[in-house]
Amino acid sequence: MAAKEAQVQEPKDVAARRLSMIIEQYVEARKRRFGFVSTDQAARVIRRILKPAPSDPALSDRKLDDMVAALAVKNGLPVFFDRGVRGPAGTEADLNRKEPIMRAPTETPDVAGAVDAILSGQTAQLSMKAVISLLRERTGTKRSDADLEGLIAKKAAVLHVHLSQSG
């Protein structure tokens, strides 16, 4: 009988597990779409989904922000602690909009400067793929290959450097 009782989960455990699953799903969705997490928007979305039962323990805003931020940081996402910045809570349309509340921070590494350094420091002819690979290695940029190709092509033209198109 004791083993059977151990298999039954407490309502608090179920609620905590459900909350952590919702936070995981939210952070994963933000990671794929926007690359950052806003605590204000996360709290509004999560609370709308959660709809806690009266028997569930109250979850403070701070505790929810900490849980969201911890998982976001673990996933390599920047976190904007922006609760209260927007004023009163927004409408449901605000929660479903495609654009983020705040823009993600600009890329810290100087990608353009790194392209200049790569192109001006090379004596052998490089391929576009090789320059992109070096650029990602040096700066850690997450920009798309097409974006980087455009930047590299412009810099190469200005510096009169010819790149091969083969790998």
C-alpha positions as CSV (number, residue, x, y, z in Angstrom):
1,M,0.0,0.0,0.0
2,A,2.9,2.4,0.8
3,A,4.3,1.9,-2.7
4,K,1.0,2.8,-4.3
5,E,0.8,6.0,-2.2
6,A,4.3,6.9,-3.3
7,Q,3.2,6.8,-6.9
8,V,0.4,9.3,-6.4
9,Q,1.8,12.8,-6.9
10,E,0.9,15.7,-4.6
11,P,-1.1,18.4,-6.3
12,K,1.8,20.9,-5.6
13,D,4.3,18.6,-7.4
14,V,2.0,18.4,-10.4
15,A,1.5,22.2,-10.5
16,A,5.2,22.8,-10.2
17,R,6.0,20.3,-13.0
18,R,3.3,21.8,-15.2
19,L,4.7,25.3,-14.6
20,S,8.2,24.3,-15.5
21,M,7.0,22.6,-18.7
22,I,5.1,25.8,-19.7
23,I,8.2,27.9,-19.0
24,E,10.4,25.5,-21.0
25,Q,8.0,25.6,-24.0
26,Y,7.9,29.4,-23.8
27,V,11.6,29.8,-23.7
28,E,12.1,27.4,-26.5
29,A,9.6,29.3,-28.7
30,R,11.3,32.6,-28.0
31,K,14.7,31.0,-28.7
32,R,13.6,29.9,-32.2
33,R,11.7,33.1,-33.1
34,F,13.3,36.1,-31.4
35,G,16.5,35.2,-29.6
36,F,15.7,36.9,-26.3
37,V,13.1,36.8,-23.5
38,S,11.1,39.6,-21.9
39,T,10.0,38.9,-18.3
40,D,7.0,41.1,-18.7
41,Q,5.7,39.3,-21.8
42,A,6.7,35.9,-20.4
43,A,4.7,36.5,-17.2
44,R,1.6,37.5,-19.1
45,V,1.7,34.6,-21.5
46,I,2.5,32.0,-18.8
47,R,-0.1,33.3,-16.4
48,R,-2.7,33.3,-19.2
49,I,-1.9,29.6,-20.0
50,L,-1.5,28.5,-16.4
51,K,-4.8,29.6,-14.9
52,P,-3.9,28.2,-11.4
53,A,-6.5,26.3,-9.4
54,P,-7.5,27.9,-6.0
55,S,-5.6,25.2,-4.2
56,D,-2.3,26.0,-6.1
57,P,0.2,28.1,-4.1
58,A,0.5,31.7,-5.3
59,L,3.4,32.3,-7.6
60,S,5.0,35.7,-7.1
61,D,6.1,37.8,-10.0
62,R,9.7,37.8,-8.8
63,K,9.7,34.0,-8.5
64,L,8.3,33.6,-12.0
65,D,10.8,36.1,-13.5
66,D,13.6,34.2,-11.8
67,M,12.4,30.9,-13.2
68,V,12.1,32.2,-16.7
69,A,15.4,34.1,-16.6
70,A,17.3,31.1,-15.2
71,L,16.1,28.9,-18.1
72,A,16.6,31.6,-20.7
73,V,20.2,32.1,-19.6
74,K,20.8,28.3,-19.5
75,N,19.6,28.3,-23.2
76,G,22.0,31.2,-24.1
77,L,19.2,33.9,-24.4
78,P,19.5,37.5,-23.2
79,V,16.8,38.4,-20.7
80,F,15.0,41.8,-20.5
81,F,13.8,42.5,-17.0
82,D,11.1,44.8,-18.2
83,R,8.1,44.2,-15.9
84,G,6.2,47.4,-15.3
85,V,8.0,49.3,-18.1
86,R,4.9,49.0,-20.4
87,G,2.5,50.3,-17.8
88,P,-0.8,48.4,-17.3
89,A,-1.0,44.9,-18.7
90,G,-1.6,44.7,-22.4
91,T,-4.4,43.1,-24.3
92,E,-4.4,39.6,-25.6
93,A,-3.5,41.0,-29.0
94,D,-0.3,42.3,-27.5
95,L,0.6,38.7,-26.3
96,N,0.1,37.3,-29.8
97,R,1.8,39.9,-31.9
98,K,4.7,38.9,-34.1
99,E,7.1,41.7,-33.1
100,P,8.9,41.6,-29.8
101,I,8.3,44.2,-27.2
102,M,11.9,45.3,-27.2
103,R,14.6,44.8,-29.8
104,A,17.3,42.3,-29.0
105,P,20.6,43.9,-28.1
106,T,22.8,44.6,-31.0
107,E,25.6,42.2,-31.7
108,T,28.6,43.0,-29.5
109,P,31.4,41.7,-31.6
110,D,32.5,44.0,-34.4
111,V,31.6,41.7,-37.3
112,A,32.5,44.3,-39.9
113,G,35.8,45.0,-38.2
114,A,36.5,41.3,-38.1
115,V,35.8,41.0,-41.8
116,D,38.3,43.8,-42.5
117,A,40.9,42.1,-40.4
118,I,40.4,38.7,-42.1
119,L,40.5,40.2,-45.6
120,S,43.4,42.5,-45.1
121,G,45.5,40.0,-43.3
122,Q,45.3,37.2,-45.9
123,T,48.0,36.7,-48.5
124,A,46.5,33.5,-50.0
125,Q,43.1,33.5,-51.8
126,L,40.2,32.5,-49.6
127,S,36.8,31.2,-50.5
128,M,33.6,32.8,-49.2
129,K,32.9,29.8,-47.1
130,A,36.4,30.0,-45.5
131,V,35.9,33.7,-44.6
132,I,32.4,32.9,-43.1
133,S,33.9,30.1,-41.1
134,L,36.7,32.3,-39.8
135,L,34.2,35.1,-39.0
136,R,32.0,32.8,-37.0
137,E,35.0,31.4,-35.1
138,R,36.4,34.8,-34.3
139,T,33.1,36.7,-33.4
140,G,30.6,34.0,-32.6
141,T,28.1,35.8,-34.8
142,K,24.7,34.2,-35.4
143,R,24.0,36.1,-38.6
144,S,22.8,34.1,-41.6
145,D,25.2,33.0,-44.2
146,A,23.5,35.2,-46.8
147,D,23.8,38.3,-44.6
148,L,27.5,37.5,-43.9
149,E,28.1,36.9,-47.7
150,G,26.7,40.3,-48.5
151,L,28.9,42.0,-45.9
152,I,32.0,40.1,-47.0
153,A,31.4,40.8,-50.7
154,K,31.0,44.6,-50.0
155,K,34.2,44.7,-47.8
156,A,36.1,42.6,-50.4
157,A,35.1,45.0,-53.2
158,V,36.2,48.0,-51.1
159,L,39.5,46.3,-50.2
160,H,40.0,45.0,-53.8
161,V,40.2,41.4,-52.5
162,H,39.0,38.6,-54.8
163,L,37.4,35.6,-53.1
164,S,36.8,32.2,-54.8
165,Q,33.3,30.8,-54.7
166,S,34.4,27.2,-54.1
167,G,34.7,25.6,-50.7
